[in-house]
Amino acid sequence: MTWPPGPQPQQPQPPQGEFGAPFEPVEPMRPTQGYGPQAPPPAQPQPGPYGYGYAPQQTPYPAGPPAGGPGGRTPSRRRRTALVAAVVAVVLVAGGGVWFAVRGGDDGGRPVAHGSADPKPPAASQPAPPAEETDAVDTSAPVGKLNAGRKPGEAEVLWMRDNGIDIPPLGADVYGPWLTGDTLAKGMYRTVSGYSAADGTRKWKLDLPAPLCAAPTLPTTDGKTVVALKDGTAPDADCAVLQMIDLTTGKAGWKKTVERKGVVDLLSDVAMGISGDLVTFGRAGNSAGYRVSDGAEVFGKREGLCQPFAFTSGPRLIAATNCRTDADTQDKERVEGIDPATGEPKWTYRVKTGWRVQQVYSTSPPVISLKKGVGESGAWAIVTLRDNGTYRSQMVGGKNENYAVTCDADLVVSGRNLDGCAGVAADGDTFYLATKPVTVDSALTNKVVAFDLNTGKAKWRAAAPAGQIMQPLRMDGRNVIVRVEGTYRKGGAVATLAPTGGAPTMLLRHPASASKVESTFDAARLVYAGGRSILVCARVSANDDEEEKKVKTFMVFGP
C-alpha cells in the first residue's frame, strides 16, 4: 500500500522526564510521512524516553462479547485547529457579508462560503445518485496487449477495472480494499462494490443514500464490515450513520445514527476499526463501540477526563487516548490496551507531555509512532511496548538516514484510521522500516532497515533493486514481504527479505510491458494474497466526468 508522502519533520530534541529523572539522550528518527491473557502487571511504572507504561493493579476484566480489534484515527487536535480557523474566518469576513464554515469529512476541511444572514449553512444541490457502474473489466488498455510483451519470469496482468462511476467534481476517496474469500470489495462515494479476485467480474454493487465518510481498515474474519455515511447529502452533513454490510453477498444489514453533539464532537475527525465482533467509532471526546453482528452498543463515552479518540483494527484492540483539559497548554495522551467487552483499558502507557500518538504501526507487538509539534519544526519517534504496555525500546536510526512511512492521513482528506500506514512491518523481535528514497545514477532507490525490538538498534539494511523503491508490506512467517514499486519503464514486484537480510527474493514480478499503465497508480494500495498482487487506487479524481470514469481503480497481477 502506498500513499503520497507528507512533510518531513526536522530532527527532534529528546524530551526531559516529566514523571522522574531526565530521560537519557536519544536520537529520534527523522521521517518522511504521508504510511491472550495479559502479562502480570509490574510493581512500578517503567520509564522510557517518551513516557511511562503501567498496567492496572487489579483483577482483569471479566469476559464479555466477542473480542474486538483495530480501528480508526480521529485526533481532536486537527479539529481544534479547524475550529480556530473557522472562528477567525467568521471574524475576518463577517463585515463583508460572507462567512466560512470549516467542516471535516470528505470536503477536506476546505472553507465553504455562505451568506452572512443565514442562521445555518443552506443545503446545496448534490449530484444525482451514482450512475450505473461500467461493467467492462478492461477498456483503454486491454490486458491482452499488455501481456503480449511479457518476458520469461514475469507475471501476467490478470485484469483491470476502470472507475466507471460518476463522482463529485473534487474527486472521492477509495475505502478498502477488503478481501473476503474470492471477493475483493471497495467503497467510494455512494457505493460499495464486490468483485471476483480471480477475473474482476463485478459480483454485487450496493448503492448508498449518502457519501461514505469513514470505514475500518480490516473487515471481520467472516467478511462483515461497518462503514460510516454522512447523515444527508448536504455539504454540511455530519459523519454519523453506521451501516453494516456483508462483503460476501453485498447485502446491507443493521443501520443506526450516532448522536454527535457539541463543538468538539462535531468538528472531530472520525476513525473506525474492527476487532472480532466489535466496531469502534472514534472521535474526540466521545468514542463508542458496537457489536458488528447486531449493532448493540458495547461501550460509550467514559467517565472522567481521559477519552479515547481512535482504535486499531485486528485481533488486538489498542486505543489512542487524550487527557488534556482546557487549561492545558500541551497535549497529554496515552496508549491503551483495551478490553473489547467493556472499552476500559487493560494497560496504559503514558506518553510524555507535549507528545502525541500519531499512528500504531503494529498491535502485536505494539509499535507506536509519536509526534511533537507540527510541520517542518515537528519531532518524531517510534516506541515499542511489551504486551502489558510497559516500555520496551525506542527505534534509533543512523545519523544520516531518514525514514519514509506513508499513511492515510497524508491524503487530500484529513482524518484517517489509527492503523492506516504502509511501509512498516513487525514480528516478535524485529521491526522493519523503509528509508527515504535517494537518487543514485539518476534514479530513486532506497533500503529496508531491520531494527531489534529489544534494543531499538538497527540490525541490517537491505538495498532495493537498482532504480526502484522498496517498502515492507507484511510478515510471512519469519520473512518480511516487501513491495517493489514500479516506474514508468520498470514493472513493480512483490518480494521477500529473509530474517538475516540480503537481496530480495522475487515472488511475483510485474511485466515491464505494463509499466506505463502501472505507473498511473501513483497513489495506490497494494494487497498480496492468494499469489496475486492487487493494486487499488486510493483516490479518484479527474478533469471531467468522462475522464474520471476511465481512471484505473484496480490492476491485478498473477502467475
Number of C-alpha atoms within 10 A of each C-alpha: 26 27 26 19 21 19 14 20 21 17 18 19 14 18 19 17 18 14 14 9 9 12 17 11 11 15 17 22 24 24 25 21 22 21 24 6 7 13 12 12 18 15 10 12 19 15 20 23 22 25 26 23 27 22 23 15 13 8 7 14 13 8 11 11 13 13 20 32 28 31 32 34 35 28 29 22 16 17 25 16 11 21 19 12 17 19 14 14 17 16 12 13 13 15 10 9 10 17 24 23 21 21 24 25 26 23 19 14 21 15 16 15 12 16 15 17 11 10 8 11 18 12 12 10 9 10 11 9 17 16 11 11 16 14 13 14 16 18 12 9 12 13 18 13 12 18 18 12 12 17 13 7 12 19 23 24 24 20 21 24 23 21 22 22 23 22 24 17 13 11 19 24 20 21 23 21 23 22 21 19 14 14 22 22 24 19 23 23 25 21 19 22 20 26 21 16 22 16 13 22 17 20 15 17 19 16 17 17 14 20 25 28 29 31 30 34 26 24 28 27 15 13 17 24 26 33 22 26 26 24 20 16 17 16 18 21 17 21 26 20 21 24 20 21 22 17 28 20 16 18 13 17 16 14 16 13 14 15 11 16 10 8 11 18 18 19 25 29 30 32 32 34 35 36 29 23 25 30 37 37 32 31 29 27 23 19 24 22 27 22 24 27 16 12 20 13 14 18 17 15 14 15 7 7 11 17 23 30 29 35 41 36 31 26 18 24 28 34 30 29 27 25 16 16 12 6 6 10 10 15 19 20 24 25 27 25 26 22 22 31 20 16 22 16 20 23 24 24 27 24 24 23 21 16 22 25 24 20 27 27 28 23 23 18 20 23 25 21 16 19 18 23 15 12 12 11 12 17 23 26 25 21 24 28 23 17 19 23 28 25 24 20 20 27 22 20 19 12 10 7 11 18 22 25 25 25 26 26 24 19 20 16 18 20 29 30 31 34 32 24 27 25 26 25 23 25 18 12 12 21 25 26 23 29 25 22 19 15 10 11 9 8 13 16 21 25 22 26 23 25 23 19 26 16 15 20 17 18 16 16 20 19 19 24 15 12 18 20 25 28 31 27 27 21 17 11 9 14 16 26 24 29 26 23 25 27 21 14 13 19 23 25 21 26 21 23 21 14 14 12 18 14 14 20 13 16 17 23 21 29 26 23 21 25 18 16 17 26 18 16 21 15 18 22 19 22 20 20 10 11 12 21 26 24 24 26 27 25 20 23 18 15 10 12 15 12 12 21 20 19 21 24 22 23 23 25 23 19 15
